[in-house]
Amino acid sequence: MEPASDPQALFAAAARLTEGPGRGAIATVVGRRGSLPMSTTAKLLVREDGTRWGTVGGGCLEGELTELALDVARQGEPRLVERHLTADLAGDIGLTCGGTVELLVEPVFPHPSLAAVYQGAVAILAAGGAGACVTALPWNGTPAKLLVADGEIVGGTLNTDHDAAVELTLAAGEAARRVQLGSRDAVLEPITQAPRVVVFGGGHVGVHVARVARLAGLRVTVMDDRAEYASAERFPGCEVAVGPYHEIAAHVRVPVDAFVVITTRGHEHDAVVLEQVLQDPPRYVGMIGSRRKAALTLKALAARGVPADRLALVKSPVGLAIGADTPGEIAVSIVAQLVAERRGAAGG
């Protein structure tokens, strides 16, 4: 099984199936209750040869869904299914969880409207954009999917009120969910990439933050002013940039929904980075260091005219208070705080 924390890779794999000659099916979590072994954004692509891309948690549930997906691929008609994993059953099979998950299992096969949806999703994500997809049920032999980006229909066919479908996508959220489209059951699915973490500083802590963030399914960009500390070999799977810290905009794009983690080798570099980042603050700004260092840095930036409300956004010392000491432990505490911020949890 291939990992698929990257939705672009999964949609690209689905797009290839629409070109033939093979087929398959995608299982998407659209609702869950209780403690379950999968995320709210889990997806699993199963090809007709049994190979898989992605995961909905593994274990017996995934094995059952693989068989169901193969049947859906053969029949060519999507299904909404519920699976119950009671606490007793979970214990019997060695899991410490229980609950109910609802999934959309839909076929993927050679068809121009499906190709337009999946190819369109890949293009949206490759461009750094976002969109949403509406899948209505039943299909009755013809795929009923619609892909929307920037309020415009960019792929698929769906015999329904297009304006209503587009209106639905304006509040897509972060996870797929069931909706009503007129008299039809439908699933609304956001087409978005995982959030990006921008790490300034490629030293020991920066290396571990990048690794742990990638394990958590986040996209990572690293910038350092030293080429030997910002290389593809040092940061596999990450975007890397080399340049002076006082010229961030010339080398790195910091999206408004990004997490910024500042781990440079010195207070002066931290202040230079922080001042630029706070000009258009992203969703999260964290800076490594002691409370004393943070206070001195923020005081210096206040004297340079950085508004107090922006300085108040900075989390420093960065990370959850877990008594972290080593670079690896510090990275775990930082990424744990990022996950808490992403999921709306309080953290501790």
N, C-alpha and C positions, 0 to 999 in steps of 0.2 A: 504494500500500500504506500502511495506517495503522499507526503504531507501537503496540506493546502491551506495554510493560514493566509495565503495570498489569493484573494478572490479573482484577480485578473488571470492567474494561471488556470483556475478551475473553469472560468468562462471560456478561456482559449481552448481548453481540452474539449469542452462541449461544442464550441464552434467547429472544431475539426470533425466531430461526429456528424454535424449537419452537412458536411461535404461528402459523406459516404466513404465506403459502402457500409460501414458498421452502424451500430446504434447503441443506445444505453438509456440510463435514467438518472435523474438527480433527486435526492431526498433533501429537503430543506426544513429545518425546524421552524414552525410557525406559532408555537405556543408550548408552554411548559408550566407545570405546577409541581412543587416539592423539590427535593434534593436529587438532582439528576446528573449523570456523568457526561454532560455535553453543554456547550455554551449556547446562548440564545441566538447566535449567528452561525451555528454549525450547518455544514453542507457536506454531502457525500455524492460523488459521481461514480456510478458503476457502469462499466462497459460490458457488452454482451459476452466477452471472453472471461468475465469475472474479475478483471483488474479494477482497482478502485483508486480514486483520487479524493482526498479529504477524509473526514471522519465525523461521525455523530456520537462519539464517545467510546467506541470499541465494545468488546465483550459480546455477550449473547445477543443484545439488542441489535448491534451492528450486523451480526451474522444473519439475523432474521430479516433485517432491512435489505441486505444484499440480495437475498432470495426474492423478496417482494419487488425490489427494483428490477431484477431480471424479468419477472413476470410482467411488470408494467411496460418494460421495453418491448416485450413480445406483443402485448396487447395494443400498445399505442394510445392508451387513454390514461390521463392522470387520476390519482386518487388522493383524497384526504384521509389519513389514518390516525388513530390514537393507539398508543401503546402504554400499558400500565406496568410499572415496576414497583410492586408493593415492598414494604420493608422486609416482610418475611421472605419473599422471593429473592430480594436483593441479597439477604444473608445467605440463602441457600446456594447462590452462585458466586459467593465471595465478594459482593459489592457492599459498600456501606452507604447505600442511598436508596431512595424510593420516591415515586411520584408518577406523573403522567406527562407524556410528551405527545404533541400533535405535529404531524409532518405532512407536507405536500410531496408526493412522489410523482414525478412527471417524466414522460418519455422524451428522449432526444434522438432525432433521426433526420435523414436528409429531407429538408423542406426549406424553401426560400424564406418564409417568414421566421422560422426558428433561426436560420442563419443570420438574418438581419438583426434579431434580438441579441444573440450571443456575440456576434462580431461587433455590434454597436456597443455592447457592454465593455468589451475589451478596449475599444477605441476611447470610450469615456474615461476609463480608469487609466489608460496609458497617457492621456492628456492631463491627468491630475484632476479630472472633474468628478461629478457625481450625478446620479440619476435615480430612476426608480422603475420597477417593472410591475405590471399588473397581469396576473394570470387568472383567467376566469374558468369556471368549470360548469358543465362538462365540455369536452372538445367536440365530441361527435364526429371524430375523424379529421377535423381541421384544427390546427393549433390556435388557441385563443390567448395570445400574449401581446402585450404592448409595452414598448420601451420608451420612456420619456426623459428628456434632459432639458433643463432651462425652460420648462413649460411647453416644450415642443415634442411632438411625437417623432421619434427617430428610427423606429423599427417595429416590425410585427404587424399583425392584423387582429382585430377584435371587433366582432359585430355587436357593438353597444354604443352608448352615448360617449363619444370621444371626449367631450368637454368634462363629463363626470369622471372619466378615467384620469384625465390630466389633473383635475382638482384633487383627486385622491392622493396623487403622488406628491403634492406640495407638502404633505405632512407625513412623509414616509418614515421618519424616525431612524433608528439604528438597527432594528431587527425586523425580520419578516413577520407578518401577522395576517390573520383572516379578516376580510372586510366583505361588505355587501356592495355589489355593483348592479344597481337596479334590483332585479329579482334573482340575480345569480350570485352564487358563492364565488369568492375570489380571494386571491392572496396578493398582498402588497409587499414587495421586496425592495429595500433600498439597494442601490448599486454604488457602493462606496469602498474606498480603500481603508485599511486600518490606519489609525492616527500615526503621524510621523513624530519621532523623537529627534531633536537636533541637539547633538552633544558638542559643546565647544571645549576642546581639550582632549588630546589623544593619548594621555598618559595612562598610568596603571588603572585608575578608577574609570576613566573614559572607556578603556578596553572592556572592562567588566560590565559597565552599564550597557554598552552596545550589545554584548553577548546576551545578557539577561533580557534586555528589551526585545531582542529578536526571538528568544525563546517564548516570550509572552505574546508573540504575534504582531509586534509593532514594527513599523518601518523605521529605519535609522539612517540619519545623516551625521557625519562627523567632520568637524573642521578643526584644523590646527595650523599654526603658522610655520610648522617644521615638516618638511616633506617626509622625513623618516618616521614621523609619528602619525601621519595621515596617508596610509597606503591601503590598497585593496588587499594586500597580503595580511596586514595587521587587522583589518576590519572586513573580513569576508562577508558578502551579502549586504554590505552597507554602501550608501553613497558617501564618497569622501571628497574633501576639498582642502586645498592648501592656499593660504593667503594671509596677509596681515590682519590682525584682529580689528584694526580700526577701519577695515574695508569689507565688512561682512556682506553688505548688499551686492558687492561685485562678485562674490564667490558662492553664496548660499542663499537660497530662498527659505524664509521662515513663514510658513502658512499661519493664518490666524488661528487655526485649530490645532497647532503643533504643541508639543511639550518641549520646552527648552531646558536643558540641563547644563550648567556651567561648571566645568571641572578643569580650568586651565591651571598652569603651573605657578601662578602668582596673583596676588591681590590686584595689582595694577591691570593685568590682563582681564581679570574678572570684571573690574569696573568698566573697562573699555567696551567689553562685550555687552554687559548689562545695560549701559546707557543706550546703546543702539537698539537692543531688543525691545526696550521699554518705549521706544518711539511709536511703535505700533504693536502693543502687547499681544502675544499669543494667549492661548487658553491657560497655560501653565508656565511659570518661570521658577526654576529652582537653582540655587547656587550652593556649592559645597563650601565647607569651612566652619569655624567656630562662631558662636554667637557674637563674640567680640569683633571678629573679622567682619561679620555681616553688618554689625552696627556701624563700624568705621567706614565700610564701603558705601552703605546707604547714606550716611551723613555727608560723605564727600560728593555723592551724586546730587543730594538735595542742595548743596552749596553751588552746584553747577546748574541748578535750575530745573532738575527733574521733578515733576509734580509729586506731591506726597501720595496722592491716590494711586499713582503707578508704582511707586516704591513699595506701597503696602501689598502689592500683588506678589512680591518676591518671597518665596519660601526658602529660608536659610536659617539654620542648617537644613539642607534638603534631606528628604527621606523620613521614613517612619522611625520612631524612637524604639529600636529593638536592641540597643546596645552594640550596634555594629562597630567592628574594629578593623578588620582586614579589608582590602579593596573589594574582594568578592562579597563580603557581608554588606559593605556600604552600598554596593551596586544593587543587591537584593532589596535593601531598605528603600532605595530611591525608586526602583521600578515598582515595588509594592505600592508606593505612594502614587505613582502614575496610574496604576491599575485602579486604585481607589478613586482617583479623580475621574478616570474614564467611566467607571461604572456607577458613579454617584454614591459611593460608600463613604462613611465618615473616616475610616482609617484610624490608627491608634498608635 
